[in-house]
Amino acid sequence: MDVDAEMPEYRALASYYAGVGGALWAAEDAGEIVGMIATRPLADGAWEICRVYVQPTLHGAGLGHRLLDTAEAHALAAGATRLRLWSDTRFDRAHRFYEKRSYVRSGPMRVLADISNSLEYEFGKPVNGVEVLDAAAAESAIPRLSEILIACVEEGAGVSFLPPLAPELARAFWRDTARDVASGRKVLLAGWAVGVLVGTVTLALASPQNQQHRADVAKLLVHPSGRRHGLARQLMARLELEALRVGRPLLTLDTRAGDRADGLYRSMGWIDLGTIPGYSLKKDGTYDSTLFMWKHLTSLGTEAA
């Protein structure tokens, strides 16, 4: 890089970040700096994570996580509602690291026109809340979505899989979902709690020609560690808004009879259609009953609005 022409702030990084309301940290080992990270405030409650570097010999030792923990905690204490960062398109290892930390691809690439011809992806996540994922974000979220699916299946969720769910099978499922998002066959929503991607729900739009006003709700999942934040309700409320946005006011779903989601759906105005005994198989070889429900969104309640 041409430091003075492209990034003169490198001559005094701590002063630069202090001057814009942010902060810089260095990691030391035996008196030598081996890692660094910075953060700074942007507009509308967003904070940017910057200068994430770890000496290559220490990759995989957990230092990157400790640095990111420090910067994120600082931003959250300052009132951040969203975290953003940029990463060179060539840094595949870094992308996997950010995705593991619940960041997903966001928006188009940017061209820096610098001496190394850098192209960068933006990654981002809300601290708390629900967002619709486009195809790039859906692909980026596969690692976390797979962990959520595996944990929910292991706990006994009736979502078409039996435990133990192999990671490769979970990833294949979400890759198919990302392709459906890209083709417009599905709308995928994700939910974060305290900066961690812990929930998801899908709106399936692939319906027959004479049912283009209808959509199916599928895979409402909240990781066991992310419950008691009201995230399932937030996911469903946002899904209803998205259904109206794409012109699908009639929604249907199925759920295991007696599951914890029953009460949630009913409290949000969903109506029982009926139960089919022995509809799905359990791990122990016995059968579960499945409840079918429907809801018409002609007039949304204040919760979804």
Buried (B, 14 or more C-beta within 10 A) or exposed (E): EEEEEBBEBEEEBEEBBEEEEBBBBBBEEEEEEBBBBBBBBBEEBBBBBBBBBBBEEBEEBEBBEBBBEBBBEBBBEBEBBBBBBBBBEEBEEBBEBBBEBBBBBBEEEEEEEEEEEBEBBBBBBBBBBBBBBBBBBBBBBBBBBBBBBBBBBBEBBBBEBEBEBEEEEBBEBBBEBBBBBBEEEBBBBBBBBEBBBBBBBBBBBEBEEEEEEBBBBBBBBBBEEBBEBBBBBBBBBBBBBBBBEEEBBBBBBBBBBEBEBBEBBEEBBBEEEEEEEEBBEEEEEEEBBBBBBBBEBEEBEEEBE
